[in-house]
């Protein structure tokens, strides 16, 4: 069984961090976003994947080959950012007639996919939201999808598409995508997967939905921190450290060095980070970063950054250095 995982996005809303690290490799609760996704689908029995790359693709290749050697992975380059439909289209040579699982690479999810993938009908993951205007939405009747609309200005449904798609009729999906690209059919300037799926429905393909309550967005600093908190609440990972007060839930890397500090709650401290004389809560501290004589709350400190002095809130990109006297 094959998963298609588009990860070519630049991640502009997470700058400055995505200037130096692909969005899907940002650390949440002790591992990269992509690591959470791959661990999940491995548990579901998926061992083959096509990863659609673009922005800093070598980092993604290196991470997956090191952390998940058991995965059989093919990489496809999306040279232009022309939408999710286009990302799936450029991966077409890696797909055959078998069903595929499409997963967006910037969302962590918690749902049992086994009954979905045992089904004989294509199914799309949905969640009821208060404001569906920034999502694709599904209009349904008796559990069957009638219509899919990408980011409607006047929504007629509050069932948001969460980025999980189980596609049974893969050849039909590829046919609709090919038709869209050939005829340059775009919505809001991009080739939308939603439009391709709607063409499948128009051609008689049956599709249904399945609920995804555990849907954790990682697209913005505030949602990244929120997802970090939710995942940490499932269980802390740390070791007792003399002179350090730990307020769970936290993730503290075994290779991090902590001294004379209070860490937590809802805090991740990455590999080889150094935190001394500090209070850090509701934050993510990147690997090889240094935080000294500071109080951090609701902050993201990028990899290799140095932060010294003062009580504040920060969103500091990789390799930065900030000192207060």
C-alpha positions as CSV (number, residue, x, y, z in Angstrom):
1,X,0.0,0.0,0.0
2,X,1.3,3.4,-1.0
3,X,1.0,6.8,0.6
4,X,1.4,10.1,-1.3
5,X,2.8,12.8,0.9
6,X,3.2,16.3,-0.6
7,X,5.8,18.3,1.4
8,X,7.0,20.8,-1.2
9,X,5.5,23.9,0.4
10,X,7.7,26.8,1.5
11,X,5.9,27.4,4.8
12,X,5.8,31.2,4.6
13,X,3.6,31.5,7.7
14,X,6.3,29.8,9.8
15,X,9.2,32.1,8.8
16,X,11.9,32.8,9.9
17,X,12.2,29.1,10.8
18,X,11.4,27.9,7.3
19,X,14.2,30.0,5.8
20,X,16.6,27.2,6.9
21,X,14.5,24.1,7.6
22,X,11.6,22.7,5.6
23,X,8.3,23.1,7.4
24,X,7.7,19.4,7.8
25,X,11.0,19.0,9.7
26,X,10.1,21.5,12.5
27,X,10.2,19.8,15.9
28,X,6.9,19.2,17.7
29,X,6.8,17.2,20.9
30,X,10.2,15.7,20.3
31,X,10.2,14.8,16.6
32,X,9.7,16.5,13.2
33,X,6.1,16.9,11.9
34,X,6.9,14.4,9.1
35,X,8.2,11.9,11.7
36,X,4.8,11.9,13.4
37,X,3.1,11.3,10.1
38,X,5.4,8.5,9.0
39,X,5.2,6.7,12.4
40,X,1.4,6.8,12.2
41,X,1.1,5.3,8.7
42,X,3.7,2.7,9.5
43,X,1.5,1.5,12.4
44,X,-1.4,1.3,9.9
45,X,0.6,-1.0,7.7
46,X,1.7,1.4,5.0
47,X,5.3,0.7,4.0
48,X,5.6,2.5,0.6
49,X,5.5,6.2,0.1
50,X,5.9,8.8,-2.6
51,X,7.1,12.1,-1.1
52,X,6.6,15.1,-3.3
53,X,9.5,17.5,-2.4
54,X,10.7,20.9,-3.4
55,X,11.9,23.3,-0.7
56,X,15.3,22.1,0.7
57,X,14.5,18.6,-0.4
58,X,17.9,17.2,0.6
59,X,17.1,17.7,4.3
60,X,13.9,15.7,3.9
61,X,15.6,12.9,2.1
62,X,18.4,12.7,4.7
63,X,15.9,12.7,7.6
64,X,13.6,10.0,6.1
65,X,16.5,7.7,5.1
66,X,18.0,7.9,8.6
67,X,14.9,7.8,10.7
68,X,12.8,5.4,8.6
69,X,15.0,3.0,6.8
70,X,12.2,0.5,6.6
71,X,10.1,2.8,4.3
72,X,10.4,2.2,0.6
73,X,10.3,5.8,-0.6
74,X,10.3,7.4,-4.0
75,X,10.9,11.2,-4.2
76,X,9.3,13.4,-6.9
77,X,10.3,17.0,-7.4
78,X,7.5,19.6,-7.7
79,X,9.5,22.4,-9.4
80,X,6.6,24.9,-9.3
81,X,4.1,25.5,-6.5
82,X,0.9,25.0,-8.5
83,X,-1.3,23.5,-6.0
84,X,-2.1,20.2,-4.3
85,X,-3.6,18.7,-7.4
86,X,-0.4,19.5,-9.3
87,X,1.6,17.9,-6.5
88,X,-0.3,14.6,-6.9
89,X,-0.1,14.9,-10.7
90,X,3.7,15.1,-10.7
91,X,3.7,11.9,-8.6
92,X,1.6,10.0,-11.2
93,X,4.5,7.8,-12.4
94,X,4.8,6.2,-9.0
95,X,1.1,5.3,-8.8
96,X,-0.6,2.4,-10.5
97,X,-4.1,0.9,-10.2
98,X,-3.9,0.1,-6.5
99,X,-5.6,2.4,-4.0
100,X,-3.5,5.2,-2.5
101,X,-3.6,7.2,0.7
102,X,-2.9,10.9,0.2
103,X,-1.7,12.8,3.3
104,X,-0.8,16.5,3.6
105,X,2.6,16.8,5.1
106,X,1.9,19.7,7.5
107,X,-0.9,18.1,9.5
108,X,-0.6,15.6,12.4
109,X,-3.6,13.4,12.8
110,X,-5.0,10.8,15.2
111,X,-7.5,8.5,13.6
112,X,-7.8,4.8,13.1
113,X,-7.4,4.4,9.3
114,X,-7.7,0.6,9.2
115,X,-11.5,0.5,8.6
116,X,-11.1,3.2,6.0
117,X,-8.4,1.4,4.1
118,X,-10.4,-1.8,4.3
119,X,-13.3,-0.2,2.5
120,X,-14.1,-0.5,-1.1
121,X,-15.2,3.2,-1.5
122,X,-13.0,6.3,-1.7
123,X,-13.2,8.2,1.6
124,X,-12.2,11.7,2.6
125,X,-11.3,12.7,6.2
126,X,-13.5,15.6,7.5
127,X,-13.9,17.6,10.7
128,X,-16.8,19.9,11.7
129,X,-15.4,23.5,12.1
130,X,-17.0,26.8,13.0
131,X,-15.6,28.7,10.0
132,X,-14.9,26.5,7.0
133,X,-14.1,29.3,4.6
134,X,-10.3,28.7,4.7
135,X,-10.8,24.9,3.9
136,X,-12.1,22.7,1.3
137,X,-15.6,21.5,2.4
138,X,-17.8,18.6,1.6
139,X,-21.6,18.6,1.0
140,X,-23.0,15.2,1.9
141,X,-26.3,13.3,1.9
142,X,-26.8,10.0,3.7
143,X,-23.0,9.8,4.2
144,X,-22.3,10.2,0.5
145,X,-20.4,13.2,-0.9
146,X,-22.4,15.2,-3.4
147,X,-20.1,18.2,-3.8
148,X,-16.6,19.4,-2.9
149,X,-15.8,23.1,-2.8
150,X,-12.4,24.7,-2.3
151,X,-12.4,27.5,0.3
152,X,-16.0,28.7,-0.3
153,X,-16.8,32.4,0.5
154,X,-20.3,31.3,1.4
155,X,-20.1,27.8,2.8
156,X,-23.1,25.5,2.6
157,X,-21.4,22.9,4.8
158,X,-19.1,23.0,7.9
159,X,-17.4,19.7,7.1
160,X,-13.8,20.8,6.5
161,X,-11.4,18.5,4.5
162,X,-8.5,17.8,6.8
163,X,-5.9,16.5,4.3
164,X,-6.5,12.7,4.4
165,X,-7.8,11.1,1.3
166,X,-8.3,7.3,0.7
167,X,-8.6,6.9,-3.1
168,X,-9.8,3.6,-4.4
169,X,-10.0,4.4,-8.1
170,X,-6.5,5.7,-8.6
171,X,-6.7,5.6,-12.5
172,X,-9.7,7.8,-12.5
173,X,-8.0,10.3,-10.2
174,X,-5.0,10.5,-12.5
175,X,-7.3,10.9,-15.5
176,X,-9.1,13.9,-14.0
177,X,-5.8,15.5,-12.9
178,X,-4.4,15.0,-16.4
179,X,-7.5,16.6,-17.9
180,X,-7.2,19.6,-15.6
181,X,-3.5,20.2,-16.4
182,X,-4.0,19.7,-20.1
183,X,-6.9,22.2,-20.2
184,X,-5.3,24.5,-17.6
185,X,-8.3,24.3,-15.2
186,X,-7.4,26.1,-12.1
187,X,-9.2,27.5,-9.0
188,X,-7.6,30.6,-7.4
189,X,-4.6,30.1,-9.6
190,X,-3.8,26.5,-8.7
191,X,-4.7,23.0,-9.7
192,X,-6.8,21.9,-6.8
193,X,-7.1,18.3,-5.7
194,X,-10.6,19.2,-4.6
195,X,-11.6,19.9,-8.2
196,X,-10.1,16.6,-9.4
197,X,-12.1,14.7,-6.8
198,X,-15.3,16.6,-7.8
199,X,-14.7,15.5,-11.4
200,X,-14.5,12.0,-10.2
201,X,-17.8,12.4,-8.5
202,X,-19.3,13.9,-11.6
203,X,-18.2,10.8,-13.5
204,X,-20.1,8.6,-11.1
205,X,-17.4,7.7,-8.6
206,X,-18.9,7.1,-5.1
207,X,-17.1,8.9,-2.2
208,X,-17.9,9.1,1.4
209,X,-16.4,10.8,4.5
210,X,-14.9,9.7,7.8
211,X,-14.6,11.8,10.9
212,X,-11.1,13.0,12.1
213,X,-11.4,14.5,15.5
214,X,-7.6,14.3,16.2
215,X,-6.5,16.9,13.6
216,X,-3.5,19.1,14.6
217,X,-2.5,21.9,12.3
218,X,1.2,22.9,12.2
219,X,1.0,25.7,9.7
220,X,1.5,28.8,11.9
221,X,3.5,29.6,15.0
222,X,0.4,29.6,17.3
223,X,-0.9,26.3,15.9
224,X,2.5,24.7,16.0
225,X,2.7,25.5,19.8
226,X,-0.9,24.4,20.3
227,X,-0.1,21.0,18.6
228,X,3.0,20.7,20.7
229,X,0.9,21.1,23.8
230,X,-1.7,18.6,22.7
231,X,0.9,15.9,21.8
232,X,2.8,16.4,25.0
233,X,-0.4,15.9,27.0
234,X,-0.3,12.3,25.9
235,X,2.9,11.7,27.9
236,X,6.1,13.4,29.0
237,X,9.6,12.3,28.1
238,X,12.4,13.5,30.4
239,X,14.9,12.4,33.0
240,X,15.3,13.9,36.5
241,X,18.0,16.6,36.5
242,X,19.6,17.9,39.7
243,X,18.7,21.6,40.2
244,X,16.0,21.6,37.6
245,X,12.2,21.7,38.3
246,X,10.2,20.0,35.6
247,X,6.6,20.8,35.2
248,X,4.9,18.2,33.1
249,X,4.0,17.7,30.3
250,X,7.4,18.1,28.6
251,X,9.8,16.6,26.1
252,X,13.5,17.0,27.0
253,X,16.0,15.4,24.7
254,X,18.4,13.0,26.4
255,X,21.2,15.0,24.9
256,X,20.0,18.4,26.1
257,X,21.9,20.1,29.0
258,X,19.7,21.8,31.6
259,X,20.9,23.6,34.7
260,X,19.3,25.7,37.5
261,X,16.0,26.1,35.5
262,X,12.3,25.5,35.5
263,X,11.1,23.7,32.4
264,X,7.4,23.3,31.5
265,X,4.6,22.9,31.2
266,X,4.0,22.2,27.5
267,X,7.7,22.6,26.5
268,X,9.9,20.8,24.1
269,X,13.7,21.0,24.4
270,X,15.5,19.6,21.4
271,X,18.7,17.6,20.9
272,X,21.9,19.1,22.3
273,X,20.1,22.3,23.4
274,X,21.6,24.1,26.5
275,X,19.2,25.8,29.0
276,X,20.7,27.5,32.1
277,X,19.3,29.9,34.7
278,X,16.0,30.1,32.8
279,X,12.3,29.5,33.1
280,X,10.8,28.0,29.9
281,X,7.1,27.2,29.5
282,X,4.7,26.7,26.6
283,X,7.6,26.8,24.2
284,X,9.8,24.9,21.7
285,X,13.5,25.1,22.0
286,X,15.4,23.9,18.9
287,X,18.4,21.6,18.7
288,X,21.8,23.0,19.4
289,X,20.3,26.2,20.7
290,X,21.3,28.0,23.9
291,X,19.0,29.8,26.3
292,X,20.5,31.6,29.3
293,X,19.1,33.9,32.0
294,X,15.7,34.1,30.3
295,X,12.0,33.6,31.0
296,X,10.3,32.3,27.8
297,X,6.6,31.8,27.4
298,X,4.8,30.8,24.2
299,X,8.1,31.0,22.3
300,X,9.8,29.2,19.5
301,X,13.6,29.3,19.4
302,X,15.1,27.9,16.2
303,X,18.0,25.5,15.8
304,X,21.4,26.8,16.8
305,X,20.1,30.1,18.2
306,X,21.6,31.8,21.2
307,X,19.3,33.7,23.6
308,X,20.8,35.5,26.7
309,X,19.0,37.6,29.3
310,X,15.6,39.3,29.9
311,X,12.1,38.1,30.3
312,X,10.2,38.0,27.0
313,X,8.3,36.2,24.3
314,X,10.2,35.2,21.2
315,X,9.9,33.6,17.7
316,X,13.5,33.3,16.9
317,X,14.8,31.7,13.7
318,X,17.7,29.3,13.3
319,X,21.3,30.5,14.0
320,X,20.1,33.8,15.6
321,X,21.9,35.4,18.5
322,X,20.0,37.8,20.9
323,X,21.6,39.2,24.0
324,X,20.2,41.7,26.6
325,X,22.4,43.6,29.0
